[in-house]
Structures are given as structure tokens and as C-alpha cells.
Amino acid sequence: MMGNRIVIHEDSEKLKSGDWSRIRKIVRGIDRLQEIVFTGTEVCMNKKSMWRQIVPILTVLTLVVSTACPVQAVDSTAEISSESPEQVIIDEEADLIFENAADAEEVLIDDPNSIIENASETEIVPAEDPAMIINDTSDAESSVVEVPDLIADNSLKDNQETQPVGGSDGSGTVEDPTVLAGEEAAYYDDPNKVGVQWTKGPFSPFPDIQDARDAYYQAICWAGNNGIAKGYSDGTFRSGANCTRGAAMMFLWRTMGKPAPKYVRKSPFPDVPMTHAFYKAILWAYQNGITKGYADGTFGINKNCTRGHAMMFLWRVAGKPDIKVPTVSPFKDISVSHPYYEAVCWGSSAGVTKGFSDGTFGTSLFCTRGQIMTFLYRHYLNNFYTVTKQNGKIVNISSPVVKKKNGSYATILTEDRTTISVPTVPGKTLFIGNSLLQGLGSAEKGGRFGMCATDSRHDYYYYVTSAILKKNPTAVFTKLSGTAFEGSTDLDTAGRWYAAKRYLFKEDLDLIIIQLGDNVNDNEKQAAFGNNIRHLLAQIKADCPKARVICVGTWYYRPTVISDYIRACKENGCDFVSIQNLLSTQTLPPAGTIVTYNDGTTQIAEGGSLIHPNNYGMELIAKRIVAQLKLG
């Protein structure tokens, strides 16, 4: 301590809780104290703003004050310099209010809306992994090498619209012209070719959230673009700042569509006046049993929301789902007798939370704004999509479909995380697939079709296009080989594939059906596929903003690939259809199967062809895709 300021150096030793108690007493007793400085963090506060912030700062910095000074301390205080010690509302419908130091110190027992907030556990909160992924590696991989795809029409130019060539059977649909000319292989194999500059993902409205690699990027983009979060008056979001209970309730209320609460003459909580910006949100939560408040009758609007609070709120919003509660806790810091145990177990099983890398959930830790947004985003996706499971495995992820007088519409997430409705009957459709889409035949024989259908009128592509044409006879289809993408062992190679095909990903596409993953059959490909498919879907969302994207996978059982698919679909607002359980003796062709091409010539299927779907298998695949379309 020097004169009228306290200086805590960046190389200070780890301080004990008793040391902080003494510092608090010293600070409160110093009339001349003008500022407190934490060197190395550039956090400097004058006395006017210090009194409201000193206790949270000391609490947050209890663990370590060093060169690795906790980010929370900087995020939550560095840009607050002259606010009055009273509650401050940033805008008309504020995202958060600044915590009052007196409230931050007070510890009350919620009923059981909150647990006792332990200051010693509110220090460094690492970024939680936001990915929702179902891991399944129990089954061995199968292996198959696909035949490079050819196409039927070499006359399509880059600036031409794709048009159907032939009748409504779909057999003459325009296909990618670069393969026949040998351009695909040259482009794909040449590392000097420049690939696509992958999109950063969804657009962020906040200047401090611009790195797509940020753990909370997807969730915060969704929140900002859909009015869930509005940020601070300076435009920033501040993902590392602690989230108050009032802000958490406002975020939740907006996520649920701002439902109107029932009118009452008096606020149920003395600390939430009827004129408060958060009043409607908190009243709605109270009336619907989402919050009960503290034992003294207050809501604790300015108190920091703990991670336990957040999970309890979401669990109640979800209707307290009846789950099989494990007899052994999934997190080592929460016992089976804990009042939040069922809520946290639900959050874990629903993919809302994964906890920290050390195996803890952090029930008593203050929930940051980035974490609460991630919880809400995952919960939103769980409710936005219809997720169907069999034996604990996801087999279908379907976007909401509503019926209107003029047809059916699917609600999809765009690249910037806003929602739009698109017709379920498409006008222009792009198919991306492997040999199940176009495996046998050649341009000379009348076009390639799915291996091992007996002819072009019995593959899944034919069945799907026929169903669409019944609803829209003018529908246009394009086929694209994705086997080179499947074979990519790094993001750059995948980018070169996409760059060569990018002209096909037009803004006016209504539907994109992606059936890939069967050729991701070795460790190197599997290691790259997850990152590749996430970037591919994000890029498609950017290039084709109106397109509904449906991913189909996989014919051969690829648990790692399927997990990556599910994760990428959820992150990028795409549907998912599993076909992994269709392979059986009934859906495989017998030896000696004869394939007839469009020009009338025939070939006996053999070798690798015989592990592809037969006509019946193709029909089953098509039925699942058509069911997903909900053509109406």
C-alpha cells in the first residue's frame, strides 16, 4: 500500500482468504484511498467507482493475482469507471445491471433456487466446451473404396443455370461437368491450387466477439442476432463477465419468446419494482415456477447467477423432465443428495452442459455471460429441433415444419443465426453424394446412378426427385460427387475441393442433400472429417442463405463420422437423417445382380458393388429423406 492507493503487483504470491479479509478491512478504513491498481492487468479504478466493485474484484481475484490474472477481473471491471454505486441500467431493455457490492457479499439460502455462493470457488472459470456431440465408438469400422464418379453432361458452363435434361424420372439431371474433363482430380491433387477462404461462421454483432474459434462464438452470435442479448451501451458483449440473476432471467425470457405474465397489482419480490426493465421476465418466471427467490423474500436481481442457478432455471423451463437419475454422480463436485443434482444430471444428459475438463460441474461458480448463452443456445437447439433417438443414439434431427394455407414451411437457422421459413417443396435442389448417388455407368451409357441399383429408376435419387416432382413439376436438380471431399485429410484439401465446386452452390438453391461419410474409412480421414464437415456446412450456409440443408449418413456404420455429422448439423442449423441401420441381408444385392444402363447395355455387379444398397435399400434410404422433407 502506498499513500492513497493499493498496488497489487503481477508477481504477488498466492494470497490466503485471511489476507483478503485483512485487505477488505484496510480498504474500508482508508478515507484517502483514491484507487486500487492491479499491475499487469491495467485495471485502475477511482474511489467513486471502487466502492461498488472492490468486493467482487477481491472475490474474483482470491485464487491468484499473477501474470495469469483471471480474465473475469478485466472483463467485468476494466470498462466500468464512473458509474454511481446505485443500480445502473444500460438500455431500455437492459441485458444486465451492475452488481451492487453489498449484494455481492450477502449470502442467502435460496429455496432451493440457489445454493450458498462460495466466494472461494468463484475464481478462474475456464471456457466450457460448447459442442453438443454424441460420442459412439463402440462398433468397429467397415472399409470400402469408392469408384471415382463420372457425370452425364459436359456442356454446362459456370454461368449457366442447371436444368433437367430429359423426363421427370430424373435420369438426365445435370451433373457436375468438371469430373468428366478430369479437372477435379487435377485441382484436388495440386497443393498449389488455392482453396476456398472458409467463412468465419455466423456473423457476430458484437465487436469483442469476432473470433469464430471462441468457445462461445456460435451461441453469442445466435443470441445477438435473435434479440436474446443486446450487449452493453458500448456495443460489447463481454462473455467473461459474470451474469446476474436478473440478466439470466431476461435472457431466458427472450429465448422463450417473451411470454406475457399475468397481471398482478404488486411485484412478488421487494427488490424487483414493477417499473424495472426486468420485471416482466422475472414475474413470468415466478408465475411459472421457474424461480422461487431467496428465503428473505427477495429475488436477488443484482446477485451473480451461479452455474447451479442456471441449470435449475433451465430444468424448470424444460418442465422438469423425468430422467433416469444416475446413482453415481457424473460430476465429482456434486453429490447425489445435492438439491440441484437432478437438474444438473438432466443438463448433462440433454447436452446442455458437459462440465469442465477436470470432471467438475462448478455448481457454486458464478456463471459467465458466455456460459449462460451457451446453455441457452444448446437448450434452444434441443427444443428447436425434433431429436429422435433409438437405443440412446440420435437417428434424426428435424427442423420445425409448419403448415400454412399455401403449403408447408421449414424454419431454419441461417448463417448469421437468424431464423427464416423456407418452403418444404423446393424449386432448386443440389445433391452431394458418393457412390450411393452416382456409382455405376458413364456419360456414354446415359448417366451414372446409385450403386448398386439395377437401373437409374431404382436409386434413392430417383425416388426422392420423383416425390419432389409430384409436388413441383418444374423442380430442377443437380448432382455433385463428394468423394474427393470425403478423402480430404486436412482442411486445406477440403477447401480446394469446395473452391472447384463453389459455382454450384448458388444463392437461389432451396435444398441441399448431403450423403457423405462412407469413404471416411481410416484414422487420417476420420481425424480430419469433423473439422472439414463443420467448415463445409458453415460455408454452405453463407453461400446458400435460403437453402435447407439435410445431411444423410451413413450406409456403412461410421460412429465417429456420425458423431461429427451430428455436431456439425447442430452447430450450423442443419437436419440429420441416419441410415446406418438399413444395411442388412435384405438390402444388399445378391451375387450376379445385373445392372442395366440407360442405353440398354448391362453389367454384372461384383466385388465392391455388392456391399452397396440394392433397389430395396435405395428405396428405404429415399423414404427417410422424403419423410424428412415433409413435402405436405
VOTOR-582257 format. One record per residue (C-alpha): x, z, y; residue in three letters. Coordinates in steps of 0.25 Angstrom, whole numbers, padded with zeros to 4 digits, always signed. Layout:
N
XZYALA;...
***
This chain:
632
+0000+0000+0000MET;+0006-0004+0013MET;-0001+0001+0026GLY;-0015-0005+0027ASN;-0014-0014+0015ARG;-0013-0013+0000ILE;-0004-0023-0007VAL;-0004-0024-0022ILE;+0008-0033-0026HIS;+0007-0044-0036GLU;+0017-0037-0045ASP;+0010-0024-0045SER;+0009-0016-0059GLU;-0004-0016-0066LYS;-0012-0004-0060LEU;-0020+0006-0067LYS;-0034+0009-0064SER;-0030+0022-0058GLY;-0021+0015-0048ASP;-0032+0007-0043TRP;-0041+0019-0041SER;-0030+0024-0032ARG;-0029+0011-0025ILE;-0044+0012-0023ARG;-0043+0026-0017LYS;-0032+0021-0008ILE;-0039+0009-0003VAL;-0052+0017+0000ARG;-0044+0027+0008GLY;-0036+0017+0017ILE;-0043+0015+0030ASP;-0032+0006+0036ARG;-0031-0003+0023LEU;-0033-0017+0028GLN;-0031-0026+0016GLU;-0027-0026+0001ILE;-0017-0036-0004VAL;-0014-0041-0018PHE;-0001-0049-0017THR;+0000-0061-0025GLY;-0015-0063-0024THR;-0017-0065-0009GLU;-0029-0056-0009VAL;-0029-0050+0004CYS;-0042-0042+0010MET;-0044-0035+0023ASN;-0051-0022+0023LYS;-0065-0027+0027LYS;-0066-0035+0014SER;-0057-0026+0006MET;-0067-0014+0004TRP;-0077-0023-0003ARG;-0067-0029-0012GLN;-0056-0019-0015ILE;-0063-0013-0027VAL;-0066-0026-0034PRO;-0051-0030-0031ILE;-0045-0018-0036LEU;-0054-0018-0049THR;-0051-0033-0052VAL;-0036-0030-0050LEU;-0036-0018-0058THR;-0029-0025-0070LEU;-0017-0031-0064VAL;-0012-0035-0050VAL;-0001-0044-0052SER;+0003-0059-0051THR;-0008-0061-0060ALA;-0018-0055-0051CYS;-0033-0057-0056PRO;-0039-0069-0051VAL;-0052-0062-0049GLN;-0046-0054-0038ALA;-0042-0066-0030VAL;-0055-0073-0033ASP;-0064-0062-0029SER;-0057-0057-0016THR;-0048-0067-0011ALA;-0058-0075-0003GLU;-0066-0063+0002ILE;-0060-0058+0015SER;-0070-0053+0025SER;-0084-0050+0018GLU;-0091-0038+0022SER;-0092-0027+0012PRO;-0107-0030+0010GLU;-0112-0039+0000GLN;-0109-0054+0004VAL;-0118-0066+0000ILE;-0111-0079+0001ILE;-0122-0088+0002ASP;-0137-0089+0001GLU;-0138-0088-0014GLU;-0124-0082-0016ALA;-0116-0083-0029ASP;-0111-0069-0027LEU;-0109-0057-0018ILE;-0096-0050-0016PHE;-0095-0037-0024GLU;-0096-0024-0016ASN;-0084-0015-0019ALA;-0093-0003-0020ALA;-0102-0010-0030ASP;-0090-0015-0038ALA;-0085-0001-0040GLU;-0098+0004-0044GLU;-0101+0005-0059VAL;-0115+0006-0065LEU;-0120+0004-0078ILE;-0130-0008-0080ASP;-0142-0006-0088ASP;-0135-0013-0096PRO;-0134-0025-0087ASN;-0119-0021-0084SER;-0109-0013-0091ILE;-0099-0004-0083ILE;-0090-0012-0076GLU;-0076-0008-0079ASN;-0066-0011-0068ALA;-0054-0011-0077SER;-0060-0023-0085GLU;-0063-0032-0073THR;-0049-0037-0071GLU;-0044-0051-0075ILE;-0055-0059-0081VAL;-0050-0072-0088PRO;-0057-0084-0088ALA;-0067-0085-0099GLU;-0067-0098-0107ASP;-0079-0105-0103PRO;-0080-0115-0114ALA;-0092-0114-0123MET;-0087-0119-0137ILE;-0092-0117-0151ILE;-0079-0116-0160ASN;-0081-0120-0174ASP;-0069-0123-0182THR;-0074-0119-0196SER;-0074-0133-0202ASP;-0063-0142-0206ALA;-0062-0155-0198GLU;-0064-0168-0205SER;-0056-0180-0201SER;-0059-0195-0199VAL;-0053-0206-0192VAL;-0062-0215-0184GLU;-0061-0230-0183VAL;-0058-0235-0168PRO;-0071-0240-0162ASP;-0073-0255-0158LEU;-0085-0260-0149ILE;-0094-0271-0149ALA;-0093-0277-0135ASP;-0081-0281-0128ASN;-0087-0287-0116SER;-0091-0274-0108LEU;-0084-0273-0095LYS;-0081-0260-0088ASP;-0090-0262-0077ASN;-0102-0267-0086GLN;-0114-0259-0089GLU;-0115-0256-0104THR;-0127-0264-0110GLN;-0133-0264-0124PRO;-0129-0277-0132VAL;-0140-0280-0142GLY;-0153-0273-0146GLY;-0158-0259-0146SER;-0151-0256-0159ASP;-0139-0252-0151GLY;-0129-0260-0159SER;-0124-0269-0148GLY;-0122-0258-0138THR;-0110-0260-0128VAL;-0097-0252-0133GLU;-0084-0249-0127ASP;-0076-0262-0125PRO;-0062-0256-0124THR;-0061-0253-0139VAL;-0062-0268-0143LEU;-0052-0272-0133ALA;-0042-0262-0138GLY;-0042-0255-0125GLU;-0046-0242-0129GLU;-0034-0240-0139ALA;-0024-0244-0128ALA;-0030-0235-0118TYR;-0031-0223-0127TYR;-0017-0224-0133ASP;-0010-0227-0120ASP;-0006-0213-0114PRO;-0002-0221-0101ASN;-0017-0224-0098LYS;-0023-0215-0088VAL;-0035-0207-0093GLY;-0047-0202-0086VAL;-0045-0191-0076GLN;-0054-0181-0083TRP;-0065-0175-0074THR;-0063-0160-0070LYS;-0077-0158-0075GLY;-0089-0153-0067PRO;-0088-0153-0052PHE;-0085-0139-0046SER;-0092-0136-0033PRO;-0082-0124-0030PHE;-0068-0127-0024PRO;-0062-0115-0032ASP;-0067-0121-0045ILE;-0061-0135-0047GLN;-0052-0134-0059ASP;-0060-0139-0072ALA;-0051-0131-0080ARG;-0056-0118-0074ASP;-0063-0110-0085ALA;-0076-0109-0077TYR;-0076-0123-0071TYR;-0087-0128-0079GLN;-0096-0116-0077ALA;-0093-0115-0062ILE;-0096-0130-0060CYS;-0109-0128-0067TRP;-0113-0116-0058ALA;-0109-0123-0045GLY;-0115-0136-0047ASN;-0128-0130-0052ASN;-0130-0119-0041GLY;-0127-0108-0050ILE;-0115-0103-0041ALA;-0113-0107-0027LYS;-0100-0100-0024GLY;-0094-0093-0012TYR;-0096-0097+0002SER;-0082-0104+0002ASP;-0087-0113-0010GLY;-0079-0106-0020THR;-0084-0100-0034PHE;-0073-0090-0037ARG;-0074-0090-0052SER;-0065-0078-0053GLY;-0073-0069-0044ALA;-0082-0058-0050ASN;-0096-0061-0051CYS;-0106-0051-0046THR;-0119-0047-0054ARG;-0127-0053-0042GLY;-0120-0067-0043ALA;-0121-0067-0058ALA;-0136-0065-0057MET;-0137-0076-0047MET;-0128-0086-0056PHE;-0137-0083-0068LEU;-0150-0084-0060TRP;-0145-0098-0055ARG;-0141-0102-0069THR;-0155-0099-0073MET;-0161-0108-0063GLY;-0165-0097-0052LYS;-0177-0092-0059PRO;-0187-0085-0049ALA;-0188-0070-0051PRO;-0202-0063-0050LYS;-0205-0058-0036TYR;-0203-0043-0034VAL;-0204-0034-0022ARG;-0191-0027-0024LYS;-0178-0030-0029SER;-0175-0023-0043PRO;-0161-0020-0038PHE;-0158-0012-0025PRO;-0145-0020-0023ASP;-0152-0033-0024VAL;-0161-0035-0012PRO;-0171-0045-0012MET;-0164-0053-0001THR;-0151-0054-0009HIS;-0147-0068-0013ALA;-0146-0064-0028PHE;-0160-0057-0028TYR;-0168-0067-0035LYS;-0157-0069-0046ALA;-0156-0054-0049ILE;-0171-0052-0048LEU;-0173-0063-0058TRP;-0162-0057-0067ALA;-0168-0043-0066TYR;-0182-0048-0069GLN;-0178-0056-0082ASN;-0169-0044-0087GLY;-0156-0051-0085ILE;-0151-0039-0077THR;-0155-0025-0076LYS;-0146-0019-0066GLY;-0138-0006-0065TYR;-0142+0008-0068ALA;-0144+0011-0054ASP;-0154+0000-0052GLY;-0144-0010-0045THR;-0141-0024-0050PHE;-0126-0023-0045GLY;-0127-0036-0038ILE;-0113-0035-0032ASN;-0106-0030-0044LYS;-0097-0038-0053ASN;-0104-0044-0065CYS;-0097-0041-0078THR;-0096-0051-0089ARG;-0105-0042-0097GLY;-0116-0043-0086HIS;-0115-0058-0086ALA;-0117-0059-0101MET;-0128-0049-0101MET;-0135-0057-0090PHE;-0134-0070-0097LEU;-0138-0064-0110TRP;-0151-0059-0104ARG;-0153-0072-0097VAL;-0152-0079-0111ALA;-0163-0070-0116GLY;-0154-0060-0123LYS;-0152-0070-0135PRO;-0153-0064-0149ASP;-0140-0066-0155ILE;-0133-0060-0167LYS;-0124-0050-0161VAL;-0111-0049-0168PRO;-0107-0035-0174THR;-0093-0037-0169VAL;-0091-0040-0154SER;-0086-0054-0150PRO;-0078-0047-0139PHE;-0069-0035-0141LYS;-0073-0029-0128ASP;-0088-0027-0130ILE;-0093-0019-0141SER;-0106-0022-0150VAL;-0113-0010-0143SER;-0110-0015-0129HIS;-0123-0017-0121PRO;-0118-0031-0118TYR;-0114-0034-0132TYR;-0126-0043-0136GLU;-0125-0051-0122ALA;-0110-0054-0124VAL;-0112-0058-0138CYS;-0123-0067-0134TRP;-0114-0073-0123GLY;-0103-0075-0133SER;-0111-0082-0144SER;-0118-0091-0134ALA;-0105-0095-0128GLY;-0107-0089-0114VAL;-0095-0081-0116THR;-0082-0081-0124LYS;-0075-0069-0118GLY;-0061-0068-0115PHE;-0049-0073-0123SER;-0045-0058-0127ASP;-0058-0057-0134GLY;-0066-0049-0124THR;-0078-0052-0116PHE;-0075-0044-0104GLY;-0089-0037-0103THR;-0085-0028-0091SER;-0077-0038-0084LEU;-0082-0044-0071PHE;-0088-0058-0073CYS;-0081-0068-0064THR;-0089-0079-0057ARG;-0083-0089-0066GLY;-0086-0081-0079GLN;-0101-0079-0075ILE;-0102-0094-0072MET;-0096-0098-0086THR;-0106-0088-0093PHE;-0118-0094-0085LEU;-0113-0108-0088TYR;-0112-0106-0103ARG;-0125-0099-0103HIS;-0131-0111-0095TYR;-0126-0121-0105LEU;-0131-0113-0116ASN;-0145-0114-0110ASN;-0143-0128-0104PHE;-0141-0134-0118TYR;-0148-0132-0130THR;-0138-0128-0140VAL;-0141-0129-0155THR;-0133-0122-0166LYS;-0133-0123-0181GLN;-0125-0112-0189ASN;-0119-0107-0176GLY;-0114-0121-0172LYS;-0118-0129-0160ILE;-0125-0142-0165VAL;-0131-0147-0152ASN;-0130-0145-0137ILE;-0142-0151-0130SER;-0144-0152-0115SER;-0158-0149-0109PRO;-0169-0160-0110VAL;-0182-0160-0102VAL;-0193-0169-0103LYS;-0199-0176-0091LYS;-0211-0186-0089LYS;-0201-0197-0088ASN;-0192-0193-0100GLY;-0182-0183-0105SER;-0170-0178-0098TYR;-0158-0170-0102ALA;-0152-0160-0092THR;-0137-0162-0092ILE;-0125-0156-0085LEU;-0117-0165-0076THR;-0102-0165-0074GLU;-0104-0156-0062ASP;-0112-0147-0070ARG;-0126-0150-0063THR;-0137-0154-0071THR;-0145-0167-0072ILE;-0156-0172-0080SER;-0154-0186-0087VAL;-0164-0194-0096PRO;-0162-0192-0111THR;-0165-0207-0113VAL;-0152-0213-0108PRO;-0150-0227-0102GLY;-0135-0228-0104LYS;-0128-0221-0116THR;-0114-0220-0120LEU;-0110-0217-0134PHE;-0096-0212-0137ILE;-0092-0210-0151GLY;-0083-0212-0163ASN;-0085-0220-0176SER;-0099-0214-0177LEU;-0103-0222-0165LEU;-0095-0235-0168GLN;-0086-0235-0180GLY;-0088-0248-0188LEU;-0090-0262-0184GLY;-0084-0271-0173SER;-0088-0279-0162ALA;-0087-0292-0171GLU;-0097-0285-0181LYS;-0107-0281-0170GLY;-0102-0268-0165GLY;-0097-0254-0170ARG;-0107-0244-0175PHE;-0106-0230-0181GLY;-0098-0228-0193MET;-0104-0227-0204CYS;-0118-0232-0201ALA;-0122-0244-0209THR;-0124-0253-0197ASP;-0126-0252-0182SER;-0140-0247-0183ARG;-0137-0235-0190HIS;-0127-0227-0182ASP;-0130-0216-0173TYR;-0128-0224-0160TYR;-0139-0234-0165TYR;-0149-0222-0167TYR;-0146-0216-0154VAL;-0147-0228-0146THR;-0160-0233-0153SER;-0166-0219-0149ALA;-0162-0221-0135ILE;-0166-0236-0134LEU;-0180-0232-0139LYS;-0182-0223-0126LYS;-0174-0233-0117ASN;-0173-0247-0122PRO;-0163-0251-0110THR;-0153-0240-0114ALA;-0138-0244-0114VAL;-0127-0239-0124PHE;-0112-0239-0124THR;-0103-0235-0136LYS;-0089-0229-0134LEU;-0079-0226-0144SER;-0073-0211-0142GLY;-0064-0211-0154THR;-0052-0212-0145ALA;-0057-0200-0137PHE;-0058-0192-0150GLU;-0044-0196-0153GLY;-0038-0191-0140SER;-0029-0179-0142THR;-0028-0176-0127ASP;-0036-0177-0114LEU;-0027-0188-0108ASP;-0030-0197-0120THR;-0045-0194-0120ALA;-0044-0197-0105GLY;-0038-0211-0108ARG;-0050-0213-0117TRP;-0060-0210-0107TYR;-0053-0218-0096ALA;-0054-0230-0104ALA;-0069-0228-0107LYS;-0073-0222-0094ARG;-0080-0235-0089TYR;-0091-0232-0100LEU;-0094-0218-0094PHE;-0103-0223-0083LYS;-0111-0215-0073GLU;-0124-0221-0078ASP;-0123-0216-0092LEU;-0135-0208-0097ASP;-0130-0203-0110LEU;-0116-0202-0117ILE;-0116-0198-0132ILE;-0102-0194-0137ILE;-0100-0193-0152GLN;-0085-0189-0154LEU;-0076-0179-0161GLY;-0076-0184-0175ASP;-0062-0190-0173ASN;-0056-0177-0167VAL;-0050-0174-0181ASN;-0037-0168-0179ASP;-0031-0156-0171ASN;-0025-0164-0160GLU;-0038-0171-0157LYS;-0047-0158-0158GLN;-0037-0151-0149ALA;-0040-0162-0138ALA;-0055-0165-0141PHE;-0061-0153-0134GLY;-0054-0155-0121ASN;-0056-0170-0122ASN;-0071-0169-0124ILE;-0073-0159-0113ARG;-0066-0169-0103HIS;-0073-0181-0109LEU;-0087-0174-0107LEU;-0083-0169-0093ALA;-0079-0183-0089GLN;-0091-0190-0094ILE;-0100-0180-0086LYS;-0092-0184-0074ALA;-0093-0199-0077ASP;-0107-0200-0082CYS;-0114-0189-0074PRO;-0128-0193-0079LYS;-0125-0194-0094ALA;-0130-0185-0104ARG;-0118-0183-0114VAL;-0121-0179-0129ILE;-0109-0176-0138CYS;-0111-0178-0153VAL;-0101-0172-0163GLY;-0096-0173-0173THR;-0099-0180-0186TRP;-0087-0174-0193TYR;-0086-0159-0191TYR;-0077-0156-0180ARG;-0079-0141-0176PRO;-0068-0141-0165THR;-0073-0154-0159VAL;-0088-0149-0159ILE;-0084-0137-0152SER;-0076-0145-0142ASP;-0089-0154-0140TYR;-0098-0142-0138ILE;-0089-0136-0128ARG;-0087-0149-0120ALA;-0102-0152-0121CYS;-0106-0139-0115LYS;-0095-0139-0104GLU;-0100-0153-0100ASN;-0115-0153-0102GLY;-0116-0162-0114CYS;-0125-0162-0126ASP;-0119-0160-0140PHE;-0124-0165-0153VAL;-0118-0160-0166SER;-0118-0170-0178ILE;-0107-0162-0186GLN;-0117-0158-0197ASN;-0122-0172-0200LEU;-0111-0177-0209LEU;-0115-0176-0224SER;-0116-0184-0236THR;-0129-0189-0231GLN;-0124-0194-0218THR;-0111-0201-0224LEU;-0111-0215-0229PRO;-0108-0217-0244PRO;-0096-0226-0248ALA;-0099-0240-0248GLY;-0109-0240-0236THR;-0110-0254-0230ILE;-0109-0255-0215VAL;-0116-0267-0209THR;-0111-0272-0195TYR;-0120-0279-0184ASN;-0114-0293-0188ASP;-0119-0291-0203GLY;-0105-0288-0209THR;-0103-0276-0218THR;-0093-0266-0221GLN;-0092-0255-0232ILE;-0090-0241-0225ALA;-0078-0234-0231GLU;-0067-0223-0228GLY;-0069-0216-0215GLY;-0082-0223-0213SER;-0089-0215-0224LEU;-0087-0202-0216ILE;-0096-0207-0205HIS;-0111-0205-0204PRO;-0120-0215-0212ASN;-0133-0220-0206ASN;-0140-0207-0208TYR;-0129-0199-0202GLY;-0129-0208-0190MET;-0144-0206-0189GLU;-0142-0191-0189LEU;-0132-0192-0178ILE;-0141-0200-0170ALA;-0153-0191-0172LYS;-0145-0179-0166ARG;-0141-0187-0154ILE;-0155-0193-0151VAL;-0160-0179-0153ALA;-0150-0174-0142GLN;-0155-0185-0133LEU;-0169-0180-0133LYS;-0174-0194-0129LEU;-0188-0189-0128GLY;
***
